[in-house]
Amino acid sequence: MEFLRAHADIIMAVNGFIFTTPLVLTVIEQLRSRASTVPLSTSVLTVLGLAVNASVFAALGLPLVVVSALLNASVWVVLGLQRWRYGAPS
């Protein structure tokens, strides 16, 4: 348990980066197809949740997790912008 406490920032940041990877692939695919399948409400709520998480992680002194959460939120912003730009799928 002490190992997890000592390395929580790194472990949680790596986990966040792993979650971001498939989102980036989704952004690329939607860019190629000029279509979005991600609901705008999902993007907005996820960005808000990740922003709250980043604030809490900052208060806890976990800078790597803050960067990871903000990166993840940024990708969700792009997904939301794609949905807004391309509209609902036909």
TAHUPE-V172877 format. One record per run of one state. SS is the DSSP state (H for helix, E for strand, - for the rest). FROM is the first residue (numbers start at 1). TO is the last residue. If there is no record, write none. Layout:
BEGIN
ss->SS from->FROM to->TO
ss->SS from->FROM to->TO
END
This chain:
BEGIN
ss->- from->1 to->1
ss->H from->2 to->6
ss->- from->7 to->7
ss->H from->8 to->33
ss->- from->34 to->39
ss->H from->40 to->59
ss->- from->60 to->62
ss->H from->63 to->86
ss->- from->87 to->90
END
